[in-house]
Amino acid sequence: MPLIFAELAGAYPPVEVSDPKSLVAAANGQYLLITREAYEAAGRHAAVAADLLEDVALARRVKCSGRRLFFRFGGDAVKTRMYRSFSQMHEGWSKNLALLFPDTTGLARRRILEFIGTVGALVATVNAGRQRKPKLAITTAVLSAPLWVRLYSRVRKAHFDPLSTAIAPFGLPLFTYLLMRSRICQEKGTITWKGRKYAGSSVKELDRGYKQI
């Protein structure tokens, strides 16, 4: 979860979402505040009923109507538990990730390489230490340090608790898997959510929608 939300923070920066001059639009369906006037002007939820990402679609319609969005981290005001089990998380992100990140394959490739460069280097460093090869251990540690710094500088933007943030790098393979599964589900039209089945929305069509804002 920290990895995904860190990625979202990078793809949908709150500053850009809140900037009326930016084309970036986003919202979190778990907590929305909207005036009746803006809601009616955007067509209400009826206008986005066919969208799998109805919260983002609604935000996009609000911004297209010439109104402003205000998007920020709300951990100081509200709390929510998005998923209560692995199966719920698996289903939810399989539905959403390919829509949130159109370059799904490229992102998956970058993240699995990041896992190899960080966790793989950590394992190599520990093994070198156990084998009493200090020079090799120091070399692998020094070479991988920038990768760790870059990874944690990104993950901390997700605002998760310290333990979740600390162990987040070990979830990179799972994140990669969910990205590719979401892509496949979209392409095959095999999306399920809370007992309902949906025909997969075209990632290319969604991408065009963003460009037309």
N, C-alpha and C positions, 0 to 999 in steps of 0.2 A: 504493500500500500504506500509506504513512503516513496518508493521508486516511481510509482505511477503519478502520485501527486506532485513530485518534484518535476517530472516531465511535463505535467500539465502547467505548472507554474512557468516553465520555460516557453511552452507553446502559446500560452494565453496569459501573458504578463498582466497583472492587475492594472498597472499604469496605462498600458495600451488599451485594455478593455474599457477603461474609464475615460479614455481620450476620445472625444467626438470626432477628431480628425483621423483616427486610426480605423482601419477596416476590421480589426479583431473584435469579435463579440463572443461572450461566454457567460454562463450562469451555472449555478449548482442547484439542481432541482430539489435538494433536501432543504433549502432555505432561500426562498424568494420573497422579496417585498416589492410590490409594484402598485402604482396608483390605478384606480379604476379607469381613468381617462386613457392612460398609456396602454393598459391591458386591452381595452376595447379597440383602440387604434391599431394594435398589433394583431387583432383578429381573435384574441383569446386562445385558449388551448385547442379550440375547434380547428384553428388554422394550422396547427402543428400536430394534429392527431395522427398523421401518417408518418411522422418522423420518429425514428428510434431514439434520437437525442432531442427530445422535445424541449428540454430546458435551454439548450444552446440555440435551437431553432427559434424559440420565442425571443431570446435575447437578441438574436440577429434581426428579427422583425422589428423589435423596439428600436434598435439602432438605425435600421433602414428608414424608419418613420421620422427620423430627425431628432429623436429624443436621446437623452444621455443615459448611460449605464454607470453604476458605481459598484465596483467589484473589489472586494478585499477579503483578507483572512479574518474570520470571525470567531476565532477560538477564545477571545476574551468575553464573548457575549453568549454564544450558544455551543451546544455539543450534540453530536449525533454519532451513532454507530452504523456505518454504511452497510456492513455485512456481518452476520453472526456466525458464519461457518465458512469453511473452505469451499464447499460446493456452491454457496451463494456467491462468493467472490469469483469463482471460476465462471459461473454463468453470466454474472453481471459484466465482467470485463471482456468476456468473449463477445458479448453484444456490442460493447462500446468502443474498444480500443482502436479498431480499424477506422472508425468514423472520426475519432478524435485526432488520430495521427495518420493522415493519408499516405505518407511515405512509410508504411508499416514495415515492409521488408528491410528498407535501409536502416530504420531505427533499430530493428531487431538485430541486424548485423553489427551495428555499432555497439550495442549493449553487450552482446556475447563476447566481442573482442575486448570490451572493457573488463568483463569478468575474468577473462584469461589474463589480462595484463595486471589486474589488482590481486585477486584471490590466488591466481596461479603463481604470481611472484611471491606472495606471502607464504605459500606452501613451499616454494623453492628456497626461500630464506630460512624457514624453520628446518627444512631438511639439511641445508648446508650447515646450519648451526649444530644439528645433532651429529653430523658427520665430521665435526671439528674442522670446518673449512671457513674460517672467519672472513677471509677476503671475498669469497664467493657470496657469503651471507650479506656482507656490507654492500657489495656491488648490486645485488638484486634488490636490496632494501632501498638504496639510493635511487636506482633507476625507476622503481615503482612508486616512490614517494609522491612525485607530482600527480600521478594518476589517482592516488588515494585522496590527495588534497582537492583535486578537481571534482572527484565523485562526491565527497562529503560536502563541499561547498554548494553542490547542486541539491543534494538530498536534504540538507538542513532547511531549505526553503519550503519544504513540505510541512514544517512545524509539527512533526511527530515527537513522541517522547524520546528521551535519550537512548533507551535500550533499543527501541525499534529503529532509530536512526543508525545506531552502531552496527546492528546486524543486517542492515539493508543490503549491503553489497552481495551477501550470500543469496539474495533473492533474485539476482540478475538473470539466472537461467530460467526461473519461473516467469519472470516478466517477459523474456524473449519468447517463451512458449505461448503465453497468453496473447502476445501480439500476433504471432503467426496463426494461432487458432482463430482469433477474431477475423483475420484476413480471409481465411478459408471459409469460415461460416458466412461471411458477407458474400463471397463469390459464389458459394453453393446455395445460398438462401436457406440455410439450416439454423436459423437463429431462434432460440427459445428464451423465454423470460417469464418466470413465475407461472409456469403451466401453460403459457401461450406460445404459439409459433408464429414467426414473422417471415415474410419473404425478404431476403437480404436487400438492403438499400445499396445502390451502387456507390462505391467509394469515389469513383470519378465524377458522378453526378453531384455528390456532396461537395467535392472539391471545387467544381464549377460554381456551385452556389456561393461559396465563400468569395470567389473571385468576382462575383457579380454584385457584391454588396456596394 
